[in-house]
Amino acid sequence: MVGVLSAEIDFERMMFSIKNIDVGKNGSLFVVSSNGRVIAHTYMEQLSDLNLSKSPVVEAVLNGKRGVIKGYTDELGRQVVGSYVPIWELGWGIVIQRTLTDIGTEVEQVRNTIFMALIISVLSAILVGWLMSIKKRYYPLE
């Protein structure tokens, strides 16, 4: 007995979902078929006929792996970090890429926020200590 498995995929809905996922200012998200062809991409208009089978993240995801690869050049020539997960049932893969400059900018913002919180904490401690020392000066000696 021979069976056939079929699935209907609404590509318009999939593209709408992909375009509305926040992957940073210069990030991208894409789905590749089992042979490495781009099925859906954040920049689909530019990359519709692209085969990414030689990309390190696509090779990994099509071999059934999931994980992160740091510091490789993407299909647009940018240095990126990519995370990937296979879609077992279809033999496809999903990849999210973030540029190193985007990641660096976010790290810098977190560092600046922590630094400001540290400065505010130290100044608050100094102010409280100073106020407590002033308060003690006004108590009469008995």
N, C-alpha and C positions, 0 to 999 in steps of 0.2 A: 504494500500500500504506500502510495506517495502522497505526502501532504504539502500544502502550500500555506505559508504564513504571510499574511499581508498586514500592512499598517498604513493608516492614512495620517499624513502629517500636514498640518496647516502651516505652510511656510510663511504666509503673511503674518500670522500670529507669532510664529517663532521669531521672525525678523523684528517685529514690534517689541517683543520681550527683550531681545538682545540689545536693541538700540536704547532701551529704557533702563538697563542695568548700569549703575554707576561704577565705572572702572577707572576713575580718575580723569584728569584733564587730557592726557595723551595715551590712555590705556586702550586695550582692545579685547574683545571677546569673540571667539569664533568656534564654529562647529565644523569638523572635517569628516569626510566619509572614510570608509575602510581603505580606500586607495590614496588618501591624502588630499583629495580635492576639497576646496572650500565650499561648504553647503550654505553657511550663513556667517556673516562677519560684520563687525561694527562699521567697517568701511567697505561694505559690499559693492558699492558702485565702482570703487577703484580696483577691487580684487576679485571680481566675480569668476574669472577663468583661471585662478591661481591654483597650482598644485604645490602643497607644502610638505610633501612626503619626505623631503630631505631636512626639514626643520627638526632640531633636536627634541623639542617638545612633542611634535607630531609623531616622530618615530617612537618615542616613549609611550605615548598614549595609545597608539595603534598596536603596540605590543602588549597592551592590557595593563600597563603600569599607571599609577597615580603618584603625583608628587610635585616638586618644585625644581626648576632649573634656573640658576642665577647667571646673569651676565652673558647672554648670547645676542646675536644680531637677528632682529625679526624681519618679516617680509617687507617692511618699509625702511629698512636700514638703520633702525634705532637699537641702542643697547637696552635690553629689557630683562625682567625677571618674569618667568612664566610658570603658572600652576596649571595642572591638567588632571583630568579624570576621564576614564573611558565610559562609554554608554554600551554596556555589555550586550544588550539585546540586539542592537543594530550594528555593532562593530564600528561605531563612530567614536569620536572624542570631542570633548569640550576643553578649550584652552582659554585662559585669561592671562593677558600680558600687561605689565605695568612698566613704564620707562624708568630707568634708574634716576633720571632727573626728577620725576614726580615723587618717587620714593624718598629721595634726598630732601626735597622740599617739605614733605610731611614730617620727616625726622627732625628737620630744623625747626618747624613750627612747634612740635612737641617739646624739643629742647628749650626753646624760648619760653614756652608756657611754664615749664618746670622751673626755669631760672627766675622768672618773675614771681612765682609762688614762693620760692626760697627767699628772695629779697623781701617780699611782703612779710613773711613769717619772721625773719630776723629783725626787721624794723618794728614789727608789732611787739616782739619780745623785749627789745630795747625800750620801747615806749612804756610798756607795762612795768618794767623794772624801774624806770625813771619815776613814773607816777607813784609807785609804792615807796620809793625812797623819799619823795617829797611829803607824802602823807605821814611818814614816821617823824619828820622834823617838827610837826605841829602838836605833837602830844606833850603835855607838860611833864616835867620830871617830878616825882614825888619822893 
